[in-house]
Amino acid sequence: MARVKYTDSDIALVARMMRAEAEGEGRLGMLMVGNVIVNRLKANCLDFDALRSISDVIYQVQGGNYSFEAVQKGNVFYNRARGVEKKLAKQTLDYWREHPSKYALWYFNPYGECPPTWYDQPFTGQYKQHCYYEPQANTCEGAYRW
């Protein structure tokens, strides 16, 4: 059973986001970005309590800006998803979860060392250039659901 409901167009959208946000970090880096997208949809808490679809996650606006840099800058739309990214996207939508993104709701590239917290959320680990952060304990049970 898939972690979230999705359509073929959702697979393509997640694949494009994964490529735009983490192509330089290889397949594992793209899987981690995809996992954060799925986690935000599953979380139903904090900044993510009104998200009901993959599109809601990708195009979410917070503080007047899109949540993902690839949407803000438009580079999510530069390239179509290739077969390899679609396969990776389907993996994250169906079952893939690994440390440090396993429970993460946030990631970013600090262009330096990862800070121990990101908006008061604890650091869970780093993969190449991206730092991953999960919710504080007892604030978002949905982030820890399958």
C-alpha positions in Angstrom: 0.0 0.0 0.0 1.3 3.4 -0.9 2.2 6.0 1.8 -0.1 8.6 0.1 -2.7 8.7 -2.7 -1.3 9.9 -6.0 -1.8 10.1 -9.7 0.5 9.8 -12.7 0.7 13.6 -12.8 1.8 13.6 -9.1 4.6 11.2 -9.9 5.8 13.5 -12.6 5.5 16.6 -10.4 7.4 15.0 -7.5 10.0 13.7 -10.0 10.5 17.3 -11.4 10.9 18.6 -7.8 13.4 16.0 -6.9 15.4 16.7 -10.0 15.2 20.5 -9.5 16.1 20.4 -5.8 18.7 17.7 -5.7 19.9 16.4 -9.0 23.5 17.2 -8.0 23.2 15.0 -5.0 22.4 11.9 -7.0 19.6 9.3 -6.7 19.8 9.1 -2.9 19.7 12.9 -2.5 16.7 13.0 -4.8 14.9 10.3 -2.8 15.5 12.2 0.4 13.9 15.4 -1.1 10.9 13.2 -2.3 10.6 11.8 1.2 10.2 15.3 2.7 7.5 16.0 0.2 5.6 12.8 1.2 6.2 13.5 4.9 4.7 17.0 4.6 1.5 15.5 3.1 1.3 12.8 5.8 2.1 15.2 8.7 -1.2 17.1 9.0 0.3 19.4 11.7 2.3 22.6 12.2 2.7 24.4 8.9 1.4 21.4 7.0 -2.1 20.9 8.5 -4.0 22.0 5.4 -2.2 20.0 2.8 -4.3 17.4 1.1 -2.5 16.6 -2.2 1.0 16.5 -3.7 0.2 19.7 -5.5 -0.7 21.4 -2.2 2.7 20.4 -0.9 4.7 21.5 -3.9 2.9 24.9 -4.3 2.4 25.7 -0.6 3.0 29.4 0.2 4.4 30.3 3.6 5.2 33.9 4.6 4.5 35.1 1.1 6.9 32.7 -0.7 6.6 29.3 -2.1 8.0 26.7 0.4 10.4 25.2 -2.1 13.2 27.2 -3.8 12.7 25.3 -7.0 9.1 26.7 -7.3 10.2 30.2 -6.2 12.9 30.4 -8.9 10.9 28.4 -11.5 13.6 25.8 -12.1 11.1 23.0 -11.3 9.6 23.8 -14.7 12.8 23.8 -16.8 12.9 20.1 -17.5 10.5 17.3 -17.8 10.8 14.4 -15.5 12.9 11.6 -16.9 12.2 7.9 -16.4 14.8 7.6 -13.6 13.3 10.5 -11.6 9.8 9.1 -12.1 10.9 5.7 -10.8 12.5 7.4 -7.7 9.4 9.5 -7.2 7.2 6.4 -7.2 9.5 4.8 -4.7 9.1 7.7 -2.2 5.3 7.8 -2.8 5.0 4.1 -2.2 7.5 3.1 0.5 10.9 4.8 0.6 12.0 6.3 3.9 15.6 6.5 5.2 17.7 8.5 7.6 18.3 11.5 7.7 15.0 12.4 5.9 13.0 9.6 7.4 10.8 11.9 9.6 12.1 15.2 8.2 9.7 18.0 7.3 12.4 20.5 6.3 15.7 20.6 4.5 17.9 23.3 3.1 21.4 23.9 1.8 23.2 26.3 4.1 26.3 26.6 1.9 28.2 25.8 5.1 27.8 23.8 8.3 24.3 22.6 9.2 22.9 24.5 12.2 21.8 22.4 15.2 18.2 23.6 14.7 16.1 25.2 11.9 13.3 27.4 13.2 13.6 25.5 16.5 13.3 22.1 14.8 16.1 19.6 15.6 18.7 18.6 13.1 18.5 14.9 12.0 21.4 14.7 9.7 23.1 15.8 6.5 23.4 14.2 3.0 25.9 16.0 0.8 24.8 19.7 0.8 21.3 19.3 2.3 20.6 19.5 6.1 17.4 17.7 7.3 15.2 18.6 10.3 12.3 16.8 11.9 9.6 18.3 14.2 10.3 18.8 17.9 9.1 15.9 20.1 5.4 15.7 20.7 4.5 18.4 18.2 3.6 16.4 15.1 2.7 12.8 15.4 1.7 12.6 11.8 5.3 13.0 10.7 6.1 9.6 12.3 3.2 7.6 10.7 3.9 5.2 7.9 
